[in-house]
């Protein structure tokens, strides 16, 4: 997987368009996943709006949007409040809902000449995936992307570029970008999911379990509240906890062991909610119906079979 790095246009005093990080991924039959660390792009505003025009947007709309980004002012929110208002001299107005859309249009136009059909090139917002079948193709595609970006004022950071081999063969060699050896990794995080070189998903499952527990701790006050109905609790659990645990696992082929890890985590959460309810009951007065039901003995003789169910 490849991540393109910090880009600068050079030239003092020029207004720049600043975009969010872009990443691209490369697959190789030996296979190499290249992770180009494309952190923040900077791009001349005049060029940016030219790209918007060339994408088919009407001239009058481009002028309206361009006027919105001239003389724009903003504030920064921090722990102690907000800063004083200041003028945005470099980049787009941070916080504007239109800025990500403009950046997506610019990236779409910039990559038009080097983009290939899926799955060889895939773009999701500012994330780019480049797939190749050999080390030579990896280096060739990286060089084409580097040339296309630098021609428009961007720069690929070699220090932030990484690659990963899947089912690596001996003697597959190393990947180089402009003569420099690219750092090799065994795993990387892409679109919120951890990809491992051995094709396993054990680390991703562990992270999903941890994300589920984080969601549980955020809403445990609701899930353990006796005044809230079980139907509402179920909706909250499915929306916050289970959704976090299953994020990105819809297309993953899990082993039995990994499925059991998810099931164990879910049962632990439900057991914790039950124990909290049991503690509430134990603290009530002795005449409370819940306390009386816990200690109640039914008349008659118990039939053969399993013993009575007990709270742990």
C-alpha positions as CSV (number, residue, x, y, z in Angstrom):
1,X,0.0,0.0,0.0
2,X,1.4,3.4,-0.9
3,X,0.8,6.7,0.8
4,X,1.6,9.9,-1.0
5,X,3.4,12.5,1.2
6,X,3.5,16.1,2.0
7,X,3.3,18.2,-1.1
8,X,4.5,21.7,-1.6
9,X,4.1,24.0,-4.6
10,X,7.2,26.0,-3.9
11,X,7.1,29.7,-4.5
12,X,6.6,32.2,-1.7
13,X,3.4,34.0,-1.1
14,X,1.3,31.8,-3.4
15,X,-2.2,30.8,-2.3
16,X,-2.5,27.1,-1.9
17,X,-5.3,24.6,-1.8
18,X,-4.8,22.2,1.1
19,X,-6.3,18.7,0.9
20,X,-6.7,15.8,3.3
21,X,-4.3,12.8,3.3
22,X,-4.5,10.5,0.3
23,X,-3.3,6.9,0.4
24,X,-2.9,4.4,-2.3
25,X,-2.4,0.7,-2.1
26,X,-0.5,-1.6,-4.4
27,X,-0.9,-5.4,-4.7
28,X,1.7,-7.6,-6.3
29,X,1.7,-11.3,-7.1
30,X,4.7,-11.6,-5.0
31,X,2.5,-9.4,-4.0
32,X,3.5,-6.0,-2.7
33,X,1.1,-3.7,-1.1
34,X,2.4,-0.2,-1.3
35,X,1.4,2.4,1.2
36,X,2.2,5.8,-0.2
37,X,2.0,8.2,2.6
38,X,0.3,11.2,1.0
39,X,-0.2,13.4,4.0
40,X,-1.4,16.9,3.2
41,X,-1.6,18.2,-0.3
42,X,-1.1,21.8,-1.1
43,X,-2.3,23.1,-4.4
44,X,-2.7,26.5,-6.0
45,X,-6.2,27.8,-5.8
46,X,-6.3,29.1,-9.3
47,X,-5.3,25.7,-10.6
48,X,-7.9,24.1,-8.4
49,X,-10.8,26.0,-9.8
50,X,-9.5,25.4,-13.3
51,X,-9.8,21.7,-12.6
52,X,-13.3,22.3,-11.3
53,X,-14.2,24.0,-14.6
54,X,-12.7,21.2,-16.7
55,X,-14.9,18.7,-14.8
56,X,-18.0,20.3,-16.4
57,X,-19.2,22.7,-13.7
58,X,-20.8,25.8,-15.1
59,X,-18.7,29.0,-15.1
60,X,-21.2,30.9,-13.0
61,X,-21.1,28.3,-10.2
62,X,-17.3,28.2,-10.2
63,X,-17.2,32.0,-9.8
64,X,-19.6,31.9,-6.9
65,X,-17.6,29.2,-5.1
66,X,-14.3,31.0,-5.9
67,X,-15.7,34.2,-4.3
68,X,-16.7,32.2,-1.2
69,X,-13.0,31.3,-0.7
70,X,-11.7,34.8,-1.2
71,X,-11.3,36.9,2.0
72,X,-12.6,34.0,4.1
73,X,-12.1,34.2,7.9
74,X,-12.3,31.4,10.5
75,X,-11.7,30.6,14.2
76,X,-10.1,27.6,15.9
77,X,-11.9,25.8,18.7
78,X,-9.7,24.5,21.5
79,X,-10.0,23.2,25.1
80,X,-10.2,26.7,26.6
81,X,-12.6,28.2,24.1
82,X,-12.2,29.7,20.6
83,X,-9.4,31.8,19.2
84,X,-9.8,35.2,17.7
85,X,-11.0,35.4,14.1
86,X,-8.3,35.4,11.5
87,X,-8.0,35.4,7.8
88,X,-7.3,32.2,5.8
89,X,-4.3,33.0,3.7
90,X,-3.2,29.4,2.8
91,X,-5.5,26.5,2.0
92,X,-9.3,26.2,2.0
93,X,-11.6,27.3,4.7
94,X,-11.3,24.5,7.3
95,X,-14.7,23.3,8.4
96,X,-16.4,24.2,5.2
97,X,-18.7,21.4,4.0
98,X,-17.7,22.2,0.4
99,X,-14.0,21.8,0.8
100,X,-13.9,18.0,0.8
101,X,-16.0,18.0,-2.3
102,X,-13.7,20.4,-4.1
103,X,-10.7,18.3,-3.2
104,X,-12.4,15.2,-4.5
105,X,-13.0,16.9,-7.8
106,X,-9.4,18.1,-8.0
107,X,-8.1,14.6,-7.2
108,X,-10.4,13.1,-9.8
109,X,-9.1,15.4,-12.5
110,X,-5.4,15.0,-11.5
111,X,-5.6,11.2,-11.6
112,X,-7.5,11.0,-14.9
113,X,-4.3,10.2,-16.9
114,X,-2.9,7.6,-14.5
115,X,-6.0,6.0,-13.2
116,X,-6.7,2.4,-14.3
117,X,-9.9,0.3,-14.1
118,X,-10.9,-1.4,-10.9
119,X,-9.5,-3.3,-9.1
120,X,-6.1,-2.0,-10.4
121,X,-6.9,1.5,-9.2
122,X,-9.6,2.3,-6.7
123,X,-10.4,5.7,-5.2
124,X,-12.6,6.2,-2.1
125,X,-12.8,9.9,-1.3
126,X,-9.1,10.8,-0.7
127,X,-7.9,7.2,-0.5
128,X,-6.3,5.7,-3.6
129,X,-5.6,2.0,-4.1
130,X,-3.1,0.9,-6.7
131,X,-2.8,-2.8,-7.5
132,X,0.0,-4.4,-9.4
133,X,1.1,-8.0,-10.3
134,X,4.9,-7.6,-10.1
135,X,7.5,-5.4,-8.4
136,X,8.4,-3.8,-11.8
137,X,4.8,-2.7,-12.3
138,X,4.7,-1.4,-8.7
139,X,7.6,0.9,-9.4
140,X,6.3,1.9,-12.8
141,X,2.9,2.9,-11.4
142,X,4.4,4.7,-8.5
143,X,6.6,6.7,-10.9
144,X,3.6,7.6,-13.1
145,X,1.6,8.8,-10.1
146,X,4.6,10.8,-8.8
147,X,5.1,12.5,-12.1
148,X,1.4,13.3,-12.5
149,X,1.2,14.8,-9.0
150,X,4.5,16.8,-9.2
151,X,3.5,18.2,-12.6
152,X,0.5,19.8,-10.8
153,X,2.5,21.1,-7.9
154,X,2.3,18.2,-5.5
155,X,5.1,16.1,-4.1
156,X,5.2,12.4,-3.0
157,X,7.1,12.0,0.3
158,X,9.5,9.1,0.0
159,X,10.0,9.0,3.8
160,X,6.3,8.2,4.3
161,X,6.1,5.6,1.6
162,X,5.7,2.0,2.7
163,X,4.9,-1.3,1.0
164,X,3.8,-4.8,2.0
165,X,4.1,-8.2,0.3
166,X,1.3,-10.7,0.4
167,X,2.4,-14.4,-0.1
168,X,5.9,-13.2,-0.7
169,X,8.2,-15.3,-2.7
170,X,12.0,-15.5,-2.1
171,X,14.1,-13.1,-4.1
172,X,11.2,-10.8,-4.8
173,X,13.5,-7.8,-4.4
174,X,12.7,-4.4,-2.9
175,X,10.6,-1.5,-4.2
176,X,12.3,1.8,-5.0
177,X,11.0,5.2,-5.6
178,X,13.3,7.7,-7.3
179,X,16.3,5.4,-6.5
180,X,15.4,5.3,-2.8
181,X,14.4,2.0,-1.1
182,X,10.8,2.0,0.1
183,X,10.2,0.9,3.7
184,X,8.6,-2.6,3.9
185,X,5.9,-3.4,6.6
186,X,4.0,-6.5,7.6
187,X,0.7,-4.8,8.2
188,X,-1.0,-1.4,7.7
189,X,-4.3,0.2,8.5
190,X,-6.5,1.1,5.5
191,X,-10.0,2.6,5.7
192,X,-10.2,1.7,9.3
193,X,-9.2,-1.9,8.8
194,X,-5.9,-3.6,9.5
195,X,-4.5,-5.6,6.6
196,X,-1.8,-8.2,7.3
197,X,0.8,-9.6,4.9
198,X,-0.1,-13.2,5.8
199,X,-3.8,-12.7,4.9
200,X,-5.0,-13.3,8.5
201,X,-7.4,-11.0,10.3
202,X,-6.7,-11.9,13.9
203,X,-5.4,-8.4,14.8
204,X,-8.4,-6.8,13.1
205,X,-10.7,-8.9,15.2
206,X,-9.0,-8.0,18.4
207,X,-9.3,-4.3,17.5
208,X,-12.9,-4.7,16.7
209,X,-13.5,-6.4,20.1
210,X,-11.7,-3.4,21.7
211,X,-13.8,-1.0,19.8
212,X,-16.9,-2.8,21.0
213,X,-15.9,-2.5,24.6
214,X,-15.2,1.2,24.1
215,X,-18.7,1.6,22.8
216,X,-20.1,-0.4,25.7
217,X,-18.4,1.8,28.3
218,X,-19.9,4.9,26.6
219,X,-23.5,3.6,26.9
220,X,-23.4,1.2,29.9
221,X,-25.4,3.8,31.9
222,X,-28.2,3.3,29.4
223,X,-27.9,-0.4,29.1
224,X,-27.9,-1.0,32.8
225,X,-30.7,1.4,33.6
226,X,-33.8,-0.4,35.0
227,X,-36.1,2.4,33.9
228,X,-35.3,1.9,30.2
229,X,-37.2,-0.8,28.4
230,X,-35.4,-3.8,27.0
231,X,-36.5,-2.8,23.4
232,X,-34.7,0.5,23.7
233,X,-31.6,-1.1,25.2
234,X,-31.5,-3.6,22.4
235,X,-31.6,-0.8,19.8
236,X,-28.8,1.1,21.6
237,X,-26.7,-2.0,21.8
238,X,-27.1,-2.9,18.1
239,X,-26.4,0.7,17.1
240,X,-23.4,1.5,19.2
241,X,-21.7,-1.7,20.4
242,X,-22.5,-4.4,17.8
243,X,-22.0,-2.0,14.9
244,X,-18.5,-1.1,16.2
245,X,-17.6,-4.8,16.7
246,X,-18.7,-5.8,13.2
247,X,-17.4,-2.7,11.3
248,X,-15.4,-3.9,8.2
249,X,-15.9,-7.6,9.0
250,X,-18.8,-8.1,6.6
251,X,-16.5,-9.4,3.8
252,X,-13.9,-11.0,6.0
253,X,-13.7,-14.8,6.1
254,X,-13.4,-15.6,9.9
255,X,-12.1,-18.7,11.5
256,X,-14.1,-20.5,14.2
257,X,-11.6,-19.2,16.8
258,X,-12.2,-15.6,15.7
259,X,-15.9,-16.0,15.7
260,X,-15.8,-17.3,19.2
261,X,-13.7,-14.3,20.3
262,X,-16.5,-12.0,19.1
263,X,-19.2,-14.2,20.8
264,X,-17.2,-14.3,24.1
265,X,-16.9,-10.5,24.1
266,X,-20.7,-10.1,23.5
267,X,-21.6,-12.5,26.3
268,X,-19.3,-10.8,28.7
269,X,-21.0,-7.5,28.0
270,X,-24.5,-9.0,28.5
271,X,-23.3,-10.8,31.7
272,X,-21.9,-7.6,33.1
273,X,-25.3,-5.9,32.5
274,X,-27.1,-8.7,34.3
275,X,-24.7,-8.5,37.3
276,X,-25.3,-4.8,37.6
277,X,-29.0,-5.5,37.7
278,X,-28.5,-8.2,40.3
279,X,-26.5,-5.7,42.5
280,X,-29.4,-3.2,42.3
281,X,-31.8,-5.9,43.5
282,X,-29.6,-7.0,46.3
283,X,-29.4,-3.4,47.7
284,X,-33.2,-3.1,47.8
285,X,-35.2,-3.6,51.1
286,X,-36.1,-7.2,52.1
287,X,-39.8,-6.7,51.3
288,X,-39.1,-5.7,47.7
289,X,-40.7,-8.2,45.3
290,X,-37.5,-8.8,43.5
291,X,-35.7,-9.7,46.7
292,X,-38.5,-12.0,47.7
293,X,-38.5,-13.8,44.3
294,X,-34.8,-14.5,44.6
295,X,-35.2,-16.3,48.0
296,X,-38.6,-17.9,47.2
297,X,-38.9,-21.6,47.5
298,X,-41.7,-23.3,45.5
299,X,-43.7,-26.0,47.3
300,X,-43.4,-29.6,46.1
301,X,-40.5,-31.8,45.0
302,X,-38.3,-30.9,42.1
303,X,-38.4,-33.2,39.2
304,X,-35.3,-35.0,37.9
305,X,-33.2,-33.0,35.5
306,X,-31.1,-29.9,35.5
307,X,-30.7,-28.0,38.7
308,X,-32.3,-24.6,39.2
309,X,-30.9,-21.7,37.3
310,X,-28.9,-19.3,39.4
311,X,-27.4,-15.9,38.9
312,X,-23.6,-16.2,39.0
